[in-house]
Amino acid sequence: MNEQIRQLARQAFGSTIDTDPILVYEAEKFAELIVRECVDRIENTTFLGDTKEWFEPNDVLWTAAQQIKEHFGVEE
């Protein structure tokens, strides 16, 4: 489990996260689904706010989505 996800799981479930393999798997999967959902929302945004300005994949939002995936160890 990615260390950032493990730390969040400890906050949510306490120290039992380190001794219960089922809980470890479920916490990791849950965290991955949340990260993926957030990243998908960022990557699938086609315009910025009310300005309707289109952005290219190398823009700030795309970079932020990639950094979030990397930070939490979520693969493509």
C-alpha positions in Angstrom: 0.0 0.0 0.0 1.2 3.5 -0.8 2.4 5.2 2.3 0.1 8.2 1.9 -2.9 5.9 1.6 -1.7 3.8 4.6 -1.5 6.9 6.8 -5.0 8.0 5.8 -6.3 4.4 6.5 -4.7 4.5 9.9 -6.5 7.7 10.6 -9.8 6.2 9.5 -9.5 2.7 10.9 -6.8 2.9 13.6 -3.8 0.6 14.0 -5.8 -2.5 13.1 -5.1 -1.6 9.4 -1.6 -3.1 9.9 -2.8 -6.4 11.2 -5.9 -7.2 9.2 -5.1 -8.2 5.6 -8.7 -7.9 4.5 -9.1 -4.4 5.9 -5.8 -3.4 4.3 -7.0 -4.5 0.9 -10.4 -2.9 1.3 -8.9 0.4 2.5 -6.4 0.5 -0.3 -9.1 -0.3 -2.9 -11.5 2.4 -1.5 -8.7 5.0 -1.5 -7.8 4.1 -5.0 -11.4 4.5 -6.2 -11.7 7.9 -4.6 -8.4 9.1 -6.2 -9.4 7.7 -9.6 -12.8 9.4 -9.4 -11.2 12.8 -8.5 -8.5 12.4 -11.2 -11.2 11.5 -13.8 -13.2 14.6 -12.9 -10.1 16.7 -13.5 -9.0 15.0 -16.7 -12.5 15.0 -18.2 -13.0 18.7 -17.7 -13.1 20.3 -21.1 -13.3 24.0 -20.2 -12.3 26.2 -17.3 -15.2 27.9 -15.4 -17.5 30.4 -17.1 -14.8 31.5 -19.6 -15.3 28.3 -21.7 -11.6 28.4 -22.3 -10.4 25.0 -23.6 -7.2 23.5 -22.1 -4.7 21.2 -23.6 -3.4 18.0 -21.9 -0.2 19.7 -20.9 -2.0 22.4 -18.9 -2.2 22.9 -15.1 -5.2 20.6 -14.5 -3.7 17.7 -16.5 -0.4 18.1 -14.6 -2.3 18.2 -11.3 -4.1 15.0 -12.1 -0.8 13.3 -12.9 0.7 14.5 -9.7 -2.2 13.3 -7.7 -2.0 9.8 -9.2 1.8 9.7 -8.6 1.4 11.0 -5.0 -1.1 8.2 -4.1 0.6 5.5 -6.2 -2.4 5.0 -8.6 -1.4 3.5 -11.8 -2.9 4.4 -15.2 
